[in-house]
C-alpha cells in the first residue's frame, strides 16, 4: 500500500525527499558521520511519505509529463528543493556553532588550546569545552522538542506554497537573513565567553602582580592549574545562566527562521 502510493505520486515524493534530504544531511546530530547513512535515507523516505498530503507543487506541473516522466527542468527544480532544505539546516547549524565558537574564545586562555580533537557533532577540530557545550546544546534542543517544531512547522508548513520560484524571488531577503544569522553567531559567542574571558584576564593580572611582588613564590609556573581550577568553578557557578541563554538563543533563532519561512509562504500564497 505504501509503495503503491509513493509510485502514484513519484514526482511529488521526490521533491519532498529532496527538501527533507537537504535538511537531514545538514542538521546537527542527524548530519553526524556516526549516524548510519541507511538510517538517514530511511528517515527521509518515511518523512517524505507522511508529508505528501501537505505538499502543493502545482507550479511544477509544467515540467512533469502526464505519464509521470521527468524533464531536465524537473531536475533543476529538485536541486532547488534540496537547496531549501540545506538553507534551513544551515541556519540551525549556525545557532549551534555559536556555542562551540564561544568555547574556542576562552579555551586558549585556560590552557586547553592543545586539547582540540575531532568533534563528531560539529565535524571539525574542536576544544574539549566546545564539545561539552555542543552536547549540552543538543540535550536542550531535544528536551524542548525543537526538532519536532522544526519538522512540523519549518518543513511541513512551507511545503504547501514555498517553492523554488519563491526562493529565487526572495533571494535578497534570504541572503540578508543568513548574514544576520552569522552576525548573531559571533555576538552570542562573545556574550557567552566574555564573563569567563574577563575572569581569566583578572586572574592573569593578579598572578603577574603577585609574581612581581614576591618573585620567590614563582606563581607563573602555577598559573595554568590555577586558571583551569578557577575557570571550572566559575563555569559551574554560571552554568544555569548559560543554559538559560542557550534556550533563549534557540527560541529567538527558530522564531526568526519560522517567521522568514512564513513570510515566503504568504508571498507565495
Secondary structure, 3 states (H helix, E strand, C coil): CHHHHHHHCHHHHHHHHHHHHHHHCCCCCCCCCCCCHHHHHHHHHHHHHHHHHHCCCHHHHHHECCCCCECHHHHHHHHHHHHHHHHHHHHHHHHHHHHHHHHHHHHHHHCCHHHCEEECCCCEEECHHHHHHHHHHHHHHHHCCHHHHHHHHHHCCCCCCCCHHHHHHCHHHHHHHHHHHHHHHHHHHHHHHHHHHHHHHHHHHHHHHHHHHCHHHCHHHHHHHHHHHHHHHHHHHHHHHHHHHHHHHHHHHHHHHHHHHHHHHHHHC
